[in-house]
Every structure is written in C-alpha cells, then in structure tokens.
C-alpha cells in the first residue's frame, strides 16, 4: 500500500473505473476502500493489485478480471 493515495485511480484494461476512497489499518493489515462506477461489474474472483504508473511513479489500483459468473455487491470484500 506504500505510496497509494486517496483519489488514486482504479483501472481495468487501462480504463479508469473509479478511485481510492479510503486507506486504513485493519488489525495488522491495510484495508483500501474503492469507489467504483455503479455500471461496472466486479466479479468475485477479480484481483486488485497496486501498480506504478509512468516515470513519476504514481500508484494506482489495477483490477485484473477473473472468470466467475458472480458479481460483487457494494460493500463486499474483493
């Protein structure tokens, strides 16, 4: 999570679909709350990873699509 900031983009296939809403500590783990456009389905086996963009090194969240038929509902953990 190091370097990820609130407002950082969330992308699928290079297209921005949302942004980072909150970053907090949950026990010994970091928890990132994402705000994703309601018309974008996120599947239960999609993988969220933190990547670096460009020379400056800005961080963003990349969602890699899975193959599940089940979509995640608002508030569910990915």
C-alpha positions as CSV (number, residue, x, y, z in Angstrom):
1,X,0.0,0.0,0.0
2,X,3.0,2.2,0.4
3,X,2.7,5.2,-1.9
4,X,-1.0,4.7,-2.7
5,X,-3.1,7.8,-2.0
6,X,-6.7,8.7,-1.6
7,X,-8.1,9.7,-5.0
8,X,-5.7,7.4,-6.9
9,X,-7.3,5.8,-10.0
10,X,-8.8,2.3,-10.2
11,X,-8.5,0.8,-13.7
12,X,-9.5,-2.2,-15.7
13,X,-7.7,-2.7,-19.0
14,X,-6.2,0.8,-18.7
15,X,-9.7,2.4,-18.4
16,X,-10.4,4.3,-15.2
17,X,-13.5,2.9,-13.5
18,X,-13.2,4.6,-10.1
19,X,-10.8,5.8,-7.4
20,X,-9.4,5.0,-4.0
21,X,-11.8,6.3,-1.4
22,X,-10.1,5.4,1.9
23,X,-7.0,3.7,3.2
24,X,-6.9,2.4,6.8
25,X,-5.3,-0.1,9.1
26,X,-7.5,-3.2,10.0
27,X,-5.6,-5.1,12.6
28,X,-2.2,-5.8,11.1
29,X,-3.5,-5.5,7.5
30,X,-4.1,-2.4,5.3
31,X,-7.7,-2.0,4.0
32,X,-8.4,0.0,0.9
33,X,-11.9,1.2,0.2
34,X,-12.6,1.7,-3.6
35,X,-15.3,3.8,-5.1
36,X,-16.2,2.1,-8.5
37,X,-18.7,3.4,-11.0
38,X,-22.0,1.5,-10.4
39,X,-22.3,0.4,-14.1
40,X,-19.0,-1.5,-13.9
41,X,-19.5,-5.2,-12.7
42,X,-16.7,-6.5,-10.5
43,X,-16.6,-10.3,-10.3
44,X,-15.9,-12.3,-7.1
45,X,-12.6,-13.6,-8.4
46,X,-11.2,-10.4,-9.9
47,X,-7.8,-9.5,-8.5
48,X,-6.9,-6.0,-7.2
49,X,-3.3,-5.1,-7.3
50,X,-1.3,-1.9,-6.7
51,X,0.8,-0.8,-9.7
52,X,3.1,2.1,-10.6
53,X,2.2,4.4,-13.5
54,X,4.7,6.4,-15.5
55,X,8.1,7.7,-14.7
56,X,7.0,9.7,-11.7
57,X,5.8,6.5,-10.0
58,X,2.2,7.4,-9.1
59,X,0.4,4.4,-7.7
60,X,-3.0,3.1,-8.9
61,X,-5.2,0.1,-8.4
62,X,-5.4,-2.4,-11.3
63,X,-8.3,-4.8,-11.4
64,X,-7.5,-8.0,-13.3
65,X,-10.6,-9.8,-14.5
66,X,-11.4,-13.3,-13.3
67,X,-13.8,-15.8,-14.8
68,X,-16.5,-16.1,-12.2
69,X,-20.2,-15.5,-13.1
70,X,-20.9,-14.0,-9.6
71,X,-20.5,-10.2,-9.3
72,X,-19.5,-8.5,-6.1
73,X,-22.2,-6.3,-4.4
74,X,-21.5,-2.9,-2.9
75,X,-19.6,-3.2,0.3
76,X,-18.2,-6.7,-0.3
77,X,-14.6,-7.6,0.1
78,X,-12.5,-8.3,-3.0
